[in-house]
Amino acid sequence: MQEMVIYGVSFDLGSKQPIVLLKTADGNRFLPIWIGHPEAAAILMKLQGASTPRPMTHDLVADMLEQLDAQVIRITVTELKESTFYASITVQQNGSEVEIDSRPSDAIALAVRTQAPIFAADDVIEESSIEFEHEVEDTEEVVEKFKDFLDQVTPDDFAQGEE
């Protein structure tokens, strides 16, 4: 498993589908995950510090966990199967940990609300990430390369080798 950070949320120009872009915390590998519009809005809203007058679903879950004295320990993108990413949310309460199945988009939206670390399984990174050969410091450079990549890729490209 490798720790990931949220590098940003973008849109696939072809399909108009939002994509959350995770980056390895200690490297130049980027993991694009296609997500839904509501989840993209939930992630962006929290990353940008915006709030709503009433709790949205991910805020509600975070509040419930806090009221139950439970903490999100980590979220993990666990696998890619048939062009679909899977994730789990690890919650700790009273010294016990429980793994909860989740869509990556919901897990990431919850992670940004609880400051939980984000991880991805090594095989998911190996199979589905994009690596830049030199150190990436310029955000605009990454965005341009990522847009070039998006112009040529489809979600089915990430299912290779699983037939």
N, C-alpha and C positions, 0 to 999 in steps of 0.2 A: 504494500500500500504506500502511496505517496500523498503527501499533503498538497492540496490545491488552494489557489486563491481565485476569487472571482475577478477576471480581467475586464469583463464588460458584458453588455447585452447588445446585440446587433440584430439585423434583419436580413434574411436571405432574400435578395432582390428578386429572384425568380419566383419563389413561392409565397413571398411576403410573410414567411413564418419566422417568429423570433428565435434567436439562438443565444444561449448563455455560453460564454467563452470562459472556461476554467484554464488556469495556467499552473504548471507545477511550481511549488513554492521555491524550489532551489534549481530551476532550470528553464529551458526555453521550449518546453513542450506545451502545446495548447490543445485542449479538449473541447470541441464544439458539440453542444447538445441542443437539438431542436426542441423547443418548448411551446406551450400555448400562450396566447395573448394575455389572459388574466394572470398567469404565473409570471410572465415577463414584467407586467405592470407591477405586480406585488414585489418582485425583486428590485426593480428600478426605483419604485417609490421609497422603499426603505434605504437603499443605497444613497439616494439623493436627500434623505432626511425629511421627506414629506410625511404628512400624517392625515388621517381622516377623522371626521367627527365621531365616528363609531368604529369599533374594531372590525377589521376585515378578517377573513377566515384564518389566515396564518397568524395574525395578531391574537385572535381568540385562542388558537391552539397554544401559542407561547404563554398567554396569560393563564390558561388552564393548568399547564404544566407547572408554572410558578406557584399557583395556588395549592397545587397538590404536592408541593415541595419536591418536585422532580426537575432534573436538569437534562438538557440535550448535551450529551458528551461529545458526539461527533455525528456527521452524516458521511455516508460512503456511497460513491457510485460503484456498484458491485459487479455489474456485468452488462454486456451488450448481446442481445439475442434477437435475431430476426429484425434488425434495424431499430430495436427498441432498447433504450437504456433503462436499467433498473437501479434502485438505490435502497439504502436502509438508513433509518434514524436510530441511533443508540441513545436510549434514555436511561438515566440512573435515578433510582428512588430508594431510600432507606438502604443504601449499600448494594442493592441488586441492579443489574443491568438487563435491559430487554431490547431486542432488535425488532424494529417495526418496519415492515415493507412499505416502500413509498416510491412515488415517481420522483426522479431527480429534481424536477422543477419545484415540487412542493417541499422537498427536503432542503433545497438551497434557499427557498423563501423563508423557511423556518430557521435555517442556520444564520441568516443575516439578522434575524430578530433576536436570536439567543446568543450571538457571538460564538457559536459552535464551530470548531474546525471542520473543514471539508477535506475528504480524502477520496482517492480513486484507486481501484484495484490495479495492480501492475499490468495484468493482461488487458484491461480496458485501455490503459494508457498506451501500451505497446500496439494494440490493434487499431485504435481510433484517433490517436492524437496526431497533431501536425508539429514538426520540429523545425525551428529556425536554426540555421547553422551557426550564426554568430550571435553574440550577446545582443539582446533587444533592449534598447533604452528609450527609443523614440516611439511613443504611442501611435503617432500618425503612420509610421512605417509599418507597424504591426497591423493596423487597421487596413492599410492599403493591401498588404500581402494577404490578409484574411479575406478581403473583398475579392481579390483575384482567385483565391481558393474557392470561395463560395460560388463564383461564376461557373465553376467546373464540376462541382460535387453535388451529389444527391444523398439523401439518407440511406439509400440502398447501398451506396459505396462502403458503408461501415459494416455491412453484413457479410463481406467477402470471407470466404473460408469456412462458412458455417453450413454449407449445403450438404 
